[in-house]
Amino acid sequence: MDRETLRRGRPALWQAYGHDRALVAGDALIGLAFASLSEHRHRRVRDALQVMGSFWNRTCAGQIHDVESQGHSELPLDEAVAVHVAKSAEGIGGVLRLSALLTDADDAQIEAVGRFGFEFGMALQYCNDLWDLWPTIHQGRLRFGDIRQRKMTPMVVACLGSGNADSEQLAAYYRGQGEPDEKHLARVAELIDRCGGRAWARERNHEHMRQALQHLQDAGPPPALYDDLATISSHYLA
């Protein structure tokens, strides 16, 4: 949907095989996922199917809102954050909740695992927003993808409402059209930094990660599993 030509250092599926095949492959995989889950013999399979369907639909809705928000410089901050919630946090929370449902975890543990996934998903999304402009690792994708498409990420919306002297220049870019060159994109990233966006997004990344690890601790996993998940999570601390 975002027309990224690279994913993890390889041509994106639509780029390699075309839009039609990429769309059908996604539809086929989600169908296989439901079919596979329905064959599971755990007592909570019905609950798991409901969770999977619910969070899949919310993720799809989040993707649509993400596309529709591009170029809308008047987007309220709470709506921009809601896109992150729907397209990332709720999906990851749902996936982890689904996994916990198919164990002998009790209701409190399942809830804590789901909350861990939600908060981790939010932290991850803010990290991705930052890495799009100021990468600290090689992600195998082109830099400046979000601002090239004029996506209204929460970081950008916060900058536009900051009252900073540079926010009007930033708003002018997001109201504009056309394909910017790399020099122009670097200038937009600089404006976001000067408007406080970089520090704002990093602060939220750290707070969501702190909450994620607290929920993970509340779930009471074995110490080795906690350490593994905490280590993986730390890679997404911006």
Secondary structure by P-SEA (a helix, b strand, c coil): ccccccccccccccccccaaaaaaaaaaaaaaaaaaaaaccccaaaaaaaaaaaaaaaaaaaaaaaaaacccccccaaaaaaaaaaccaaaaaaaaaaaaaaccccaaaaaaaaaaaaaaaaaaaaaaaaaacccccccccccccccccccccaaaaaaaaccccaaaaaaaaaaccccccaaaaaaaaaaaaaaaaaaaaaaaaaaaaaaaaaaaaaacccaaaaaaaaaaaaaacc
